[in-house]
Structures are given as C-alpha cells and as structure tokens.
C-alpha cells in the first residue's frame, strides 16, 4: 500500500517518541487506519439519517470518518435476537441494502470492499473502504446457504452470537455456571458452520461468544480467529472481555483482538460512577433503575464526560493485551454507535488521531501503532482469504 511505504520511510527518519508525538497528525495520516466494528448502520443509516453529511447525533458520519483518518471501516449488521426471532436473514439484507444505498450516494467518498485486494485499490484512491461484519449468527437462520449469500454480499466476518444463545452456539452473556455443560459451546451444526466459514474465507468473530464456544471454535478452525471488539477481563471483569487463558489461546491461534472503546468494558467503576452522577443530577425519583444507556443519555454533556472512562483505561487495556498476545495480535474495534460512552477525548470517529497521539506518548513506536491501528486486522483478513 502507498501509505505503508510512506510509513516505512518515516520509520527510518523519525526521532524519539516525543518527536513522534509532536507529529502525530502526520503519522496518523500516513497509516492505514482500520476500525473493526461500528454500529452506525443500525443507529443511523437504517433510521434514514444521511451519514454523507455531518450529523449532530451519533458518533459516525463520512465527514468525521475522514477527519479521523479512518481508511477502512467495518460496518456491523445487527439484529436483536429477541426482536427478530423470524426474518433475521431478511433484516440483515435490508441493512446491507441501506449501506449500499448510502455508498451509491457518496461514490466520491466511499466504496464497498469485498477482498483485501479491493481494500488496497480503494485506499489508494483516497476513499474510505467499507467492509461488512455480520454481528449475530441468528441472521443466517441456521442455513449454510444464507451464510454464503451474506458472504457474497460482502460480509467479511460473522460474530457467532450476540447476547443470546443460538441452537448451535452459546454466548458469553448466558453461558453461566448454571448452564448444563452439555448446552455450552458449539454443536455439530456449529462446527459445520465454522468449517464453512473457513472454506469461504470468512473470519470467525468471537466477540460475544461464550468461553466454551471460544475454545470449541479454536479446536475446529483452520484459520486465525478474530475477536473484533473485546478487552481484557483481568482489568475489567465483564463477560464480554477475554480471560488470560483465552488470550494465550488466541496468540497460539495467530488471531487478533480488537480493543473496544466502551467505558463499561474498560473501567469497572464506570457503572457506579454513572449512577452516582445521575442521582446527583436528578435525585432518586425511581428512574435510577434505568439502563446505563438511558441514564447516560439523560445527563448533560459535561456530566457525560465525567462519566466516561479516562483515556488511560483504554491505553491500559492495549498495554495489557500487547503484553499477553504480542504487538501483532492487537487491533481496534471501537463499537462506536453501539455504545453510549467512550473514553474521554474519543467521543466520536473524528478523534482517532488522538489515540495515535496517546500511544506515542505511552512509548509505542509508530511502526507498532500502525500494526494496532490497521495492519494486524488486514493481516488476519488476508490470511482468512487464502
């Protein structure tokens, strides 16, 4: 890639990390930046909002993606299992239709990429390369044909589950100690689906997947796996984050974990801090039992920023993941527009250069940052295609 060549040139001429920090905008611009997970389809595009224009709502639109230097954006296709007990495959296709309509209206800014080679070509033109990630195996409706159809439309990964168990795979939210061990993990149908994905060149995404599902997939998959938007359980013990043993297994598999920007997956004190701020503003009028999302949305911006996790928490997770799995296995999966709160300073997609700046200040070389910000994701994508 042109950007990669420029980056290598900078590597030979740049000075200390302090010097890098002073030039963070240029360094960021010369990287190929990949965000592995964003929910703007469901949050905005599918609701009829024009993300070709700057929006006053949400975290994502094309102008802000360009400001953020995002070269490759994975657009998540999502449907709530509880709402879409039937018709989930159609719902997935309807969302892809909406994405394609948006792209067709902004052909000077963005193009859909269905392969690594297409990404290279699109990025060279200066446009954003759009990828599709299907978040939830419910949308294939247990059909290998449906899986293949979604892949043909551009789905580069399938997140096996969301927050509900499927007939063929168990999820992290429900795979508890109370579940019978025989109900955990993949069924034979699930193993067949993994083999099909390997054959297609479609990445298996284990964010949201249960622990047993995680290990069952690793026992079957012949390709490196993706965990598109999850963090370190040791730093924030949430079921959506990966335990140390999982990280070790991920490293052995050659896979990649994309750090999630959600304050609740970064900072174990987030929920208590949010509730305290909400009560200080509104009092205990009975609405304090609202979801974290609802409480956060009701707060004024100033208090929202106080509720947000410090940026240092995100950096701590990156440090920890790099220590456990190595610099070649950590990426970015922001989860923007699927979360109510992101770290202070990273409120929307335009702020990505500040993450590069913060990593430089932590002492990461710009070569290593380029791996985290894009190269590792692109590597695993290509390895799955081979």
Buried (B, 14 or more C-beta within 10 A) or exposed (E): BEBBEBBEEBEEEBEEBEEBBBBBEBBBBBBBBBBBBBBBBBBBBBEEBBBBEEBEEBBBBBBBBBBBBBBBBBBBBBBBBEEBEEEBBEBBBBBBEBBBEBBEEBEEBBBBBBBBEBBBBBBEEEBBBBBBBBBBBBBBBBEBEBBBBBBEBBBBBBBBBBBBBBEBBBBBBBBEEEBEEEEBBBBEEBBBBBBBBBEBBBBBBBBBBBBBBBBBBBEBBEBBBBBBBBBBBBBBEBBBBBBEEBBEBBBEBBBBBBBBBBBBBBBBEBBEBBBBBBBEEBEEEEEEEBEBEEBBEBBEEEBBEBBBBBBBBBBBBBBBBBEBBEBBBBBBBBBBBBBBBBBBBBBBBBBBBBBBBBBBBBEBBBBBBBBBBBBBBBBBBBBBBE
